[in-house]
Amino acid sequence: MKMKYLLYIVILFVSLTYTGCYDLDRFPQQQLSPSTFWKTETHAKQAINACYTALRNNELYNTFFGMDCLSDIGFGYDAKGYWDISRGTWTSRTSIVLNRWKDTYDGVRRTNDVIRNVSAMDIDVEVKNEVIGEAKFLRALFYFFLMNHFGGVPIYDESVDYNAEYMNLLNPRSTLEQTREFILEDLNDAINILPAKWPQAEYGRATRGAAHALRGKVYLYNKEYAKAIVDFEEIVLDPANRGYGYELYSEYADLFTQVGHRSSEMIFSIQTFSEIGNALGLPYAHYLGSNATLGTSWNNVMPSNDLVNMYEWKDGRPFNWDDFIPGFTESEEIRLKTLRATLTSDRKSVESYPEYHEELLEMYEQRDPRMQQTIILPYTHYMGLVGGQERMTEFVYATGVAIVNGFVVVNRYNNGTHYMYLFRKFVPRGNEGGTIPNNYRAYIPIDFPIIRYADVLLMLAECYNEEGRINDAVNYINMVRSRPSTSLPAINSGPAWLEARTKQAVFERIYQERAVEFPAEGHRYYDLKRWNLAKEVMNNRDIMDIMGGVKYTTKFEDKDYLWPIPAAEIDNNPALEQNPGWQ
C-alpha cells in the first residue's frame, strides 16, 4: 500500500490509542477526541490505515507462516505457543490463546471505531463509503479469524461506543451461525461498495475481488459449495467484466520476494515497506531463516520431512526415497551415506561429499520445481549475509560447519542435530539489495499473502469436486500445476499415476496440491481442520528429521478442533461459555 505519507502519523496514532482491545483491568489512557479528530477525509484515511496496521498484530498475521508447525508440513521449536499446541500441552491459559483473542479483537475495535465515526463525518460521500467498505471487509476478516479458532464469539459492532463502554464489554458468545451471518453481512456490504481496483498509488487496499474471495472462503468452510462457486467464479471468470485482472504470476519463487510480491496474483496481502530508521515488515528472517540469514535468525519454523517428500517427480510420479536410493527408509547407514559430508581439518571447505552427492543434486532437478523454490535443500546454495557481507553459502550436513566459513548453519533449535530442511520461501537473500535497515533486520519488506489467485483456483476446484463437476475441478488444479515456473504434467493426461476421475481421487489431488503450493502461508492447519482430518493426520504423529530421528510427537484430540476461550476472558466476563473439553 503506497501510503507512506500517512504511515508516520498512523504509527503515532496506533501507539497512542490502540494498545490493546480487551484488557478490562485498565482504562485506556489516551483516546481520540471527536473535537480534534474525525473531521476530514485525511482523518478518515488515517483511521482506516490503522485498521490495516492491526493485521501485523503479533497473534494475527505477524507470524502466521508459523501455523504450518501445527500441521503435517511444518516443524519447529519456538516460544510463541505453536510448540505447546502441537504437543498437546496447551491450556486455556497458554499465552498464545489469550493473545490471539486480544490481538484480533483489537482489529475489530479499530474497524468499529472507523465505521461508527466515519459514518457521521461530513466528508465526500464516495470517500466515506469506500472507507466504510474497507472497514467492513477488515472486520469480516477479523471475525472470520476468530471464528476459525474459537467458534461462535461475542459480537461487538459499530454501535459500541468504546470511549463510554470500554469497561463494560461483556457480551455473551454468539452462536457459530450468528457469527457467520455477521461476517457475511459485512462482506455483502463491502462487495457493494468497494472498487474492483484502486489507483496504483493506493495499491493494497481491500477490493471488491478480495471481498468476493473472502466470502467464497466463508461459504467453503461451511460446505456451502454452490454459493462459494458464485464468488470464486466472479473472480476467475469476471462475468460482468469488472476488470479484476487477477492471474497466476509466471515465477512462483518471485511471489515471495520483492520482485513479485505485488503481482496480479495477490488478491489481498499485508503491505510492507522499509526505510532507514523505520520498518513495517514481517519477521520472516527471524523465524524462517538460518544463522546465515542476516546473522540474526533462529530457524524455529521449518519445513517438515513429510512436506519435502510430498513433491512429485517432474513427470508427476509420487516420490519415494527407496525408489531413488534403495534402503534409504530403513537404513540409517544408507541415509548417512546419502546426506552426511566431512569437512577439512580447518573446517573451511568440504573434504568429502556424501557417497550419493551427485545423485542427490540430480534428484532435486527432477522434482517439482516448487521444492527448490520453497526449501533450502542439503548441498544447495543460498545467498547469505556473513560478517555484514553478502556471501554465497552452502547447506552442508557435517560436524563443525560455521557461518564464517561459508556454510548455512542450523542453530540451537536443532535439538542437537543438523538434519532438518530450511525454508527458502520468504527468507531474504543477502541484504535484499540494501533494502533492509541494519537495525531492523528481523523485519523484512516482503508482503504476506492472505488470499492469492492460486488459492482461489484450488478452492474453486474443491467446490466443483464437491458438486460433482470433476472435469471442471481438474481443469483448475491443472492451471496451478501449469504455472510456467512449475510446468508439471496435467492430471488425466495419460500415465496411470496422473489419473484422477473420481471425487475421492480428485480430493487427494487437491490435498496434495494445497500442501506443496502454500507452505509457510499458514493454510494447511485450517485445511486439515475444515476437512475434519486434523485428528487423523496430526494425533500421535512423529515429527522426524531427515535421518529418521524423532524430534517430538504431536497430539490432536477432538477438543482441539476449537481453541479454548481464554480463561482470563472468562474471568473478566462470566457470560462467556468455554468450548467442549476445555477448562
N, C-alpha and C positions, 0 to 999 in steps of 0.2 A: 504494500500500500504506500504509494508515494505521497505521503503527507508529512514530511519531515518538519515542515514549518509549524506544524501543530504539536509535534511529539514532545518537545521540551515542556510546553505548557501542560500537556496531558500527563507527563510523568509527575510533575508537581501536583497536579490535580488529584492523581491517584494516590500519591504518597500522603497527602493531607486528609483525604476524605474517604478512601476505600481501603482501610487497613484490616478488614475482616467483616464477615457478614453476621454470623450468629453467635458472636461472643456475648452472651447475655449477662456476663458478670461486669461488663464495662460499657458505659455510655460513651459514644464517640466524642472525642474532644474537639473535633473540627467538623463543621457542617457547611454545606453550601447554602448561602443565604439568598433567598429569592430577590432580595433588594439589590444584590450585586451580580447575580448570575441569572441564567435562563432568560436572557434579554435579546440576544442577537443570533443570526444564523451561525456566526462563528462559535458562539457558546454551544449551540445545538450540535455542531460537528465535533467540537472538543469533547462533549459529553459522550457521543457515540464512539469516539476513538477510545475512551476509557473502557467501554464495553468490550471492544476488540482486545484491548490490553489484558483483560481478565482471562482470555484464552491461555495466556502464559502463566497463570497461577500454578504454583508448584504441583498440586494434585489435580489439575485439569489436564492441559496438554503439554506442560513444560517437559516432562519426561515420559510422555505417552508411549514412545517407542519401547520402553521397558516392559510394557504389558505383555509383550511376547514371552517374557520369562515365566508367565503363568500358563503357558501353552506348550505344545509339543515342539515348537520351532525355536524356542528360546531357552537360554541357560544363563544363570548368573548368581552372583553374590552381591548384595547391596545393603544399604542401611535405610532404604526407602519403604520397606514393608513387603516388597514382592517376595523376598526370601521367606518371610513368615507365612505369607499366603500360600505359596507353592508347597511348603512342607506341612501345611495344616496346623500351624501353631498360633494362628492369629485369633483374636477375640474382638468383641465389640469395643474394647478399649485400646486396640492397636492404633498407633498414631495415624497410619495411612487412611484408616476408616474415617476418623473424625475429620482429618484434613481434606479428604476428598469431598465430604459433605459440605464443609465450611467453604472451601475454595470455589465449589460450584455454586453454592447459594450466594457467594459474593458476586458472581457474574449475574445471577438472577436479580439481585438488588440493583446493580448498576443499570440493567435494562429497564427495570421497573421505574427507576428514577427518571430515565430518559423519556419513556412513554408518558408518564404522568406529567412531567413538566413541559416537555416539548409540545404536547397536545394543547397546552394553554398559552403557548407563545404566539405573539403577533409577528409572525415572520412569513416569508413567501410560502404559499401552500405546498408547492412542489417540493421544496426543501424539507418542510415539516413532514410531509407524508413519506418521503424517502428515508429520513432519519428514523421515523417510527417503524417503517418496514424493516430496516436493518435491525432495530432493537428487537422486534418480534421474531425475526429469524434467529438471532442470537439467543433470545430467551428460550425458544423452542429447542435449540441445540443444547443449552444448559440443562433443561428439564429432561431431554432425551438421555443425556449423560447420567443424570441422577436416576432415572427410571431403569436404565440398563444395569445399574448396580444395586439399587435398593428396592425396586418395585414401585408401588404407589408411594408418593411422598406428599408432604404438606405443600399446598399451592398458595403462593403469595403473588398477587398481580399488582398492577399499577394503582389500584385503589388504596394500597397501603401507603400511608404517609410515614416514611421511616423516621423523619425528624420527631414526629409525635408518638409513634408506636414502636420504636426500636426495642424497648424493654418489654414489649407485650406480644411478641410474635410467637404465639402458642397454638397455632392451628393443628388439628389432628391430621393424620395421614389421609390423603385422598386415596381412593381405590386405584388399582392399576389402570382400569378402563377410564376413570375420570382424568387421571394424569395424561394418558394418551390423547384423550379428546382435547384437553387443554393445549397440548403440543400441536395437534393438527389444526386447531382454530388459529393459532399464531401463524402457522405455515400457510394456511389458506389466505390470511390477510397479507402476508409477505409476498406471496405469489401475485396477488392482485396489485401490489404497489411497486415492487422492485423492478428495475430495468433489466433487460437481457444482458446488457453490457454497460459498463461505466467508461467515461473517457480514460485514456491511458494514465493520466495524472492521478486518477482515483482507483487504479488497479488494486484489487484485493478486497474491495468492499463486497458484501453479500449481494448476490444477483438473483434474478428470477430462477435461473437454472439451478443455482445452489439450493434454493428453497424447494424446487421440484425434486432434486436429488435426495434431499433430506426427508421430504415427505414420503417418497418412494421407499426409503430405507425404514422409516417408521412402519409403513404398511408391510414391508417384507418381514420385519422382525415379529410382526403379529400374524404372519402367514396369510395376509390378505393379498394374495399374489396378483389377482386381476387388477386391483387398484394400484398396486405398485407398478405393474406393467405400463399403465397410462402415464405415470410420472416419468418413468425411465425412457419410454418411447418419446415423450416430449423433448427430452434432451438429445436422444440419439437420432430420431427421425425429423425433429423440428417441423411438425406438420403445418404449423401456422407461419412458417418462415420468419421466425423472430430473430434469426441470426446469432444463435448461441455460439456457433463456431468451435465447439469442442472437438478434439480429435486426439488420437494417440500420438505422442511425441516419438520421433523416429529412434532416438537413442535412449534406451532405458537407463543406463548408468548416469547420464547427464541430468535426469529428472531430480536427482538428489545432490546436485551441486549448484553452484551459482550460474552454470551455463544454461540449465533447462528448468530450474525450479519455478519459473514464472511463465511456463509454456502454456499452450492452449489445452493441455491435458488437465491442468489444475482447475477444478470446479470451485473448491473453497479450500484455502490453506491459511496457516498462520504466517503473517508477513514479518520479515525480519530485515534489519539492516545494521550496519556497524560503522561507526565513525570514531576517530581518535578521541578518547575520553568519554565515549558513550557507546553502549552496546544494547541492542534489543534482539539478540539472537537466542538460540536454544543450546543447551549443554550437551550437544552430540559428542564432542571430543571427550568431555569429562567422563561420560558413562559408556560410550561405544568404542572409543579409541584405545590404543595401546600406549605403552610408555614411549613409543616412537612418535606419538601424535602430540605435537606441540610441547612435548616434555612434561605434560601435566595430567595425563589421562589414566583412568583406572580400569578400563575394560571390564566393568562388572555387569554389563549387559552384552551377551554373546550369542551367536547363532548356535543352535543345538546340533549335535552329531546327526540327529534324525533329519533335520532340515537339509543338511548338505547331502544326505543320501537320497532325498526326495527328487533332486534334479535329474531329469532324464538324460539319456544319451541324445545326441543331436537327431538321430533318426526316430526318436520317440519311444524307444525301448526303456523300461524301468531299469534303473541302475542297481547293481548288486556287487558288492566288493568281491565276493567269491567268483563271480563270472570274470572279473578283471584280474584278480590275483588269487588263485585257488588257495583256500585255507585261511584267508585273511580273518574271517569272522571268528574262527575257533582258536587260532594260534596266536598267542602274544609274540612269539618269536618271529613269525612272519610279519606281524604288524610293525615290530621294531625294525626289521629289515627294510620295510617299505617306507618308513617315516623318520627314523632317527639318524642324525648325522653326527660326525665327530669334528670338533674344531682343532685348529692348530694349537700348539702349546701357548702361543701368545694370545689366543682367542680372537684374533683379528680376521680370520678367514676360515673357510671350511676346508678341513683336511681331507675328509672323505664323505661323500654324499651317500644316502641310503642305497642299498642294492638296486631298488626299483625306482630310483630317482627319475630317470628319463621316461620310464613308463608312466610314472605319476604325472609328470608335466604334460605328456601327450594325452593322458586320460582327461585332464582338465579341458583341453582344447576340443575334445569330442563330446562334451556335456552341454546341456542347456546353457547358453552364454550368460544368463542371469546369475548363474552360480559365481563365476569370477567377477561379475559386475557388482555383486552383493557382498561377497565374502573374501577376506584375505586368506588364501589357502597356503598350506605348507610349501615352501620353496618358490613362492611367487613374491613379487616385489611391491613395495609401497613407498611413495614419496613422503618421508617423514621430516621432522624438524629436530635436528640433533645439534646441541650447543648453540641454538639460535640460528642455525644454518639449514637450509633445505638440503636433504640428502636422500638418495635412493637407498632404501633398506630392504633386507631380505628376511622373510619369516622362516626361521630355521628351528627345528626341534633338536636341541642339543644342550648339553651341560655347559654352562658358562657363557651363554650368549649375553651381550651387553649392547646397549644402545650406542655408546660411544664408538663401538667397533662396527656399527652399521647394520645391526640386527633389530628386527621387531621383537620386542620383549613382552611376554605376558607377565604381569606383575603379581602382587601379593594375593590377588583374588583368585589365583590359580589353584589354591589349596595344595600347594606342594608339587605340582607338575606343570608342564608346559604344553600339554596335549589337548588344547582346545582350538577352535577356529575363532577368528575375529571378524568383526564387521568392517567392510569397506564402504558400504552404503551410508550416506550422511557424514562420514568421517572426513574432515578436511584434509586436503593434500598439501603437504608443506605448510606454508602460511597463506594459502589461497590468494596468491598474488599480492600479499601485503594488506589484505582487507580485514585482517583480524588484529585488533589493537593488542599490544603486548600485555596490558593489564587486564584484558578481558578474553583470554584465550579459551576459556571454558564455554563462551557464548558465541556460537557460530552463525553467521548471517546466511543461513540457508532456510528457505521457507519449509514449513512442515505441512504436508498434505493431509487434510481431514477427509476430503472427498475428491478423488480424481476420476477421470473418464474411464480408465481401465476398471475401476471398482464398479462403476455404473454398468459397464458392459457385462461383467460377470454376475452382478446382481440381477440384471435383466435376463441373462441366460438361466439363472436359477429359477426365476419366476416362470419363464417359458417351460422349463422342465417340469415344474410342479403342475403346470396347467396342461401337460401332455403334448406340448409343442416341441418335441425333441429335436427336430431338424433346425428350428429357429434357435434353440439353446446351443446346439453345436456350432452354429454359424457364429455366434458372438464369442464363444470360447475361442474359436479359431482366429477371430480378429485379434485377440490379445496375443495369441501364440505367433501370429504372423507379423508382429511389430518388426520393422526392418532389422533392428539390432538383435532380435531374438530369433526370428525366422525358423521356428520349429514346424515340422510337418503337420498338416491338418488332421484332426480326428476324422476317422472314417475315410481316409484317403488311400486305403489299400492293405497294408500289413495288418496281420491279426492283432498285434499289440496296440494298434490305433483304433480298434473297433469300440464303439460306444453307441448302442442303438436301443438301449432300454433306459427307463427312468433311473434305475439304480446305477447303471454304468455311467450315465452322464453326470449324476451327482458325484460319483467318485472322481470324475474328471474335474468338476468344479472344486471339490475338496482339495485336490492336488494343485490345481492352478492357483487358487487363492493363497495356498501356503507359499508357493515359490514366487508369486508376483508381489506380495505385500510384506515381506519380512521387515521388522523394525518400524512398521507403520501402525502397529497396535491392534490390528483387526482380528488376529487368529483366536485370541481368548474369547472374544464376543461371538465369533463364528461358531466355535465349539459349544458355547452355552446355548445359542439360539437353535442349533441343530440337535440339542439335547444329547450331545456326545461327550461333554466335558468329563463326566464321571467315568465313562468307558475309556476315554483316552488318557486321562490325567490322574486317575486314582491308582496308587501303588506303581507308578511308572519310575523306573530307574533312569535318572539323567546321567549319562555317561560321557566321558571324554572319548577322543578318537581311538585311544588304546584299549578301551573297554573298561576303564576304571569307573566305578560308580561314585559320582560326586554327591548326590543326595537322591532321596526317593520322594516323589510327590504324593500329595494326598488331596483328594477331592471327594467330598461327601454330598449327599442330596441337599443339605442345608446351604452348601456353597454356591448354588445357583443364584442365590440372592446374598448380597453382603449384609452384615448385621447393621441395624440402625445404631449409630454411635451411642454408647452408654452415656456419655456426657450430655448428649442432646436429650435423652430420655430423662436424665436427672433434672435438666432445666425445664423440660416440657413433659409432664406426666401423661399428656394426651397422646403421646406417640406410642404405638404398639411395636414390639420387637418382631422381627421376622422369625419364622418357624425354625426351631433347632438352636437358636442363639439365646444367650442370656445377657 
